[in-house]
Amino acid sequence: MVRVGVLAVQGDFTEHSHALERVGIEAVEIRLPEQLSDVDGLIIPGGESTTIVQLIDIYKFRDSLKVKADDGFPIWGTCAGMIVMASELIDKRPEPLKLMDIIVNRNAFGRQVDSFEADIKVDGMADGPFRAVFIRAPIVVKVGVNVEIISKIDNGNVVAVRQGNLLATAFHPELTDDSRMHLLFAKMIEDST
């Protein structure tokens, strides 16, 4: 059985755990780097990106996550998690982990009151559009040659990308009853083993 870790230092990690468990996937809340060896993949949840990065550094996750990503360990970042995984940000803080070859614009849609939902098509996902929840969401403004764009919203902004074993989404699939993004990540994990 696939065991998916959810980085549980800040943000909506509980919602990801519940979303995984709804579809029969074991979720493990990860609070220390040594726990990464107990799981088959990791979700970096949405939350406040500066705080998440500070806690990643306080708990000494940065080097472990870079090594794991380079070794093919599947990692999925949602919203703030996308910001954390980027190689570069339009803003100069926080210092991202540089896991994915993407440049990200934080809070690209504005403030909390500008949050919205949209039906999007996600490459590799069957059964129609996915209802995506965007809360102070980032967008990808530039992708490297090995990065696949898997979803854009109607105005052309890139909101989901994949680079081998790495996945990043600008939206919050854990806040919906639609489990297809979590199942897509579980399939990525299964395919990597």
C-alpha positions as CSV (number, residue, x, y, z in Angstrom):
1,M,0.0,0.0,0.0
2,V,1.2,3.5,-0.8
3,R,2.0,5.7,2.2
4,V,1.9,9.4,1.4
5,G,3.6,11.9,3.8
6,V,2.1,15.3,4.3
7,L,4.5,18.0,5.6
8,A,2.8,19.0,8.8
9,V,4.7,22.1,10.0
10,Q,2.2,24.7,8.9
11,G,-0.8,25.1,6.6
12,D,-3.7,22.8,5.6
13,F,-1.9,19.4,6.1
14,T,-4.9,18.0,8.0
15,E,-7.2,18.5,4.9
16,H,-4.7,16.7,2.7
17,S,-4.5,13.8,5.2
18,H,-8.3,13.5,5.2
19,A,-8.5,13.7,1.3
20,L,-6.0,10.8,1.1
21,E,-7.8,8.7,3.6
22,R,-11.1,9.2,1.8
23,V,-9.7,7.3,-1.1
24,G,-8.0,4.6,1.0
25,I,-4.5,6.0,0.9
26,E,-2.5,6.0,4.1
27,A,-1.5,9.5,5.1
28,V,1.4,10.1,7.5
29,E,2.0,13.6,9.0
30,I,5.7,14.4,8.6
31,R,7.2,16.7,11.2
32,L,10.9,15.7,11.1
33,P,13.2,14.9,8.2
34,E,14.0,11.3,9.4
35,Q,10.3,10.5,8.9
36,L,10.7,10.9,5.1
37,S,12.1,7.4,5.0
38,D,8.8,6.0,6.2
39,V,6.7,7.3,3.2
40,D,6.6,6.8,-0.6
41,G,6.0,10.4,-1.5
42,L,5.3,13.8,0.1
43,I,2.8,16.6,-0.2
44,I,3.9,20.1,0.7
45,P,0.5,21.8,1.5
46,G,-0.8,25.2,1.1
47,G,-0.4,27.7,3.9
48,E,1.9,30.7,4.3
49,S,5.0,30.1,2.1
50,T,7.4,32.3,4.1
51,T,6.5,30.5,7.3
52,I,6.7,27.1,5.7
53,V,10.1,27.8,4.3
54,Q,11.3,29.1,7.7
55,L,10.0,26.0,9.4
56,I,11.6,23.8,6.7
57,D,14.9,25.4,7.6
58,I,14.4,25.3,11.4
59,Y,13.6,21.6,11.2
60,K,16.4,21.0,8.7
61,F,14.3,19.6,5.8
62,R,15.9,21.6,3.0
63,D,18.9,19.3,2.2
64,S,16.8,16.1,2.8
65,L,14.1,17.2,0.4
66,K,16.7,18.2,-2.3
67,V,18.4,14.8,-2.0
68,K,15.1,12.9,-2.0
69,A,13.8,14.9,-5.1
70,D,17.0,14.2,-7.0
71,D,16.7,10.5,-6.2
72,G,13.2,10.3,-7.7
73,F,11.1,10.7,-4.6
74,P,7.7,12.0,-5.6
75,I,6.8,15.4,-4.1
76,W,3.7,17.5,-4.7
77,G,3.3,21.1,-3.7
78,T,-0.1,22.8,-3.5
79,C,-0.4,26.6,-3.6
80,A,2.3,27.6,-1.0
81,G,3.9,24.2,-1.7
82,M,4.3,25.3,-5.4
83,I,6.1,28.4,-4.2
84,V,8.3,26.4,-1.9
85,M,9.3,24.0,-4.7
86,A,10.1,26.7,-7.3
87,S,13.6,27.4,-8.6
88,E,13.0,31.1,-8.4
89,L,10.3,33.6,-7.3
90,I,9.3,36.9,-8.8
91,D,9.4,38.1,-5.1
92,K,12.7,37.8,-3.5
93,R,11.4,36.0,-0.4
94,P,11.1,33.4,0.8
95,E,14.1,31.4,-0.5
96,P,12.5,28.5,-2.4
97,L,13.9,24.9,-2.3
98,K,14.8,25.0,-6.0
99,L,13.3,21.5,-6.6
100,M,11.5,22.4,-9.9
101,D,12.7,24.4,-12.8
102,I,9.9,26.9,-12.6
103,I,9.6,30.6,-11.8
104,V,6.6,31.5,-9.7
105,N,4.7,34.7,-9.0
106,R,3.3,34.5,-5.4
107,N,-0.2,35.8,-4.7
108,A,-0.6,36.4,-8.5
109,F,-4.4,36.8,-8.2
110,G,-4.3,39.4,-5.4
111,R,-5.5,39.3,-1.8
112,Q,-7.7,36.9,0.1
113,V,-10.9,38.6,-1.1
114,D,-9.8,37.9,-4.7
115,S,-10.0,34.1,-4.1
116,F,-12.1,32.2,-6.6
117,E,-13.0,28.8,-8.0
118,A,-12.7,27.7,-11.6
119,D,-13.3,24.5,-13.7
120,I,-10.0,23.5,-15.2
121,K,-8.8,20.7,-17.5
122,V,-5.8,18.7,-16.1
123,D,-3.8,16.6,-18.5
124,G,-3.9,13.0,-17.5
125,M,-7.2,13.3,-15.6
126,A,-10.3,11.7,-16.9
127,D,-14.0,12.4,-16.2
128,G,-14.2,16.1,-17.1
129,P,-13.0,19.3,-15.6
130,F,-11.6,19.7,-12.0
131,R,-13.2,22.4,-9.8
132,A,-10.1,24.2,-8.5
133,V,-10.1,26.5,-5.5
134,F,-7.6,29.4,-5.7
135,I,-6.8,31.2,-2.5
136,R,-4.1,33.9,-2.8
137,A,-2.8,31.6,-5.4
138,P,0.5,31.7,-7.3
139,I,1.0,31.1,-11.0
140,V,3.9,29.7,-12.9
141,V,5.4,32.5,-15.2
142,K,8.2,30.4,-16.7
143,V,9.0,26.7,-17.1
144,G,12.2,24.9,-17.8
145,V,12.6,22.5,-20.8
146,N,11.9,19.4,-18.7
147,V,8.7,20.8,-17.1
148,E,5.3,19.8,-18.5
149,I,2.4,22.2,-18.2
150,I,-0.6,20.1,-17.2
151,S,-3.2,22.8,-16.6
152,K,-3.9,26.5,-17.4
153,I,-6.9,28.6,-16.5
154,D,-9.0,30.4,-19.1
155,N,-6.7,33.5,-19.3
156,G,-3.7,31.3,-20.1
157,N,-2.0,31.4,-16.6
158,V,-0.2,28.2,-15.8
159,V,-1.6,26.6,-12.6
160,A,-0.3,23.0,-12.7
161,V,3.1,21.6,-13.8
162,R,5.0,18.3,-13.6
163,Q,8.7,17.6,-13.8
164,G,9.3,13.9,-13.6
165,N,8.6,12.9,-10.0
166,L,7.6,16.4,-9.0
167,L,4.1,18.0,-9.2
168,A,3.0,21.5,-8.3
169,T,-0.5,23.0,-8.4
170,A,-1.5,26.6,-7.6
171,F,-4.9,25.5,-6.3
172,H,-6.2,23.5,-3.2
173,P,-7.6,20.1,-4.3
174,E,-7.8,19.1,-0.6
175,L,-10.6,21.7,-0.1
176,T,-12.9,19.8,-2.5
177,D,-14.7,16.4,-2.5
178,D,-13.0,15.6,-5.8
179,S,-10.1,13.1,-5.1
180,R,-8.7,12.9,-8.6
181,M,-5.6,15.1,-7.9
182,H,-4.7,12.9,-4.9
183,L,-5.3,9.8,-7.0
184,L,-3.1,11.3,-9.8
185,F,-0.3,11.8,-7.3
186,A,-0.7,8.3,-5.8
187,K,-0.4,7.0,-9.4
188,M,2.8,9.0,-9.8
189,I,4.1,7.3,-6.7
190,E,3.2,3.8,-7.8
191,D,4.8,4.5,-11.2
192,S,8.0,5.6,-9.5
193,T,8.5,2.4,-7.6
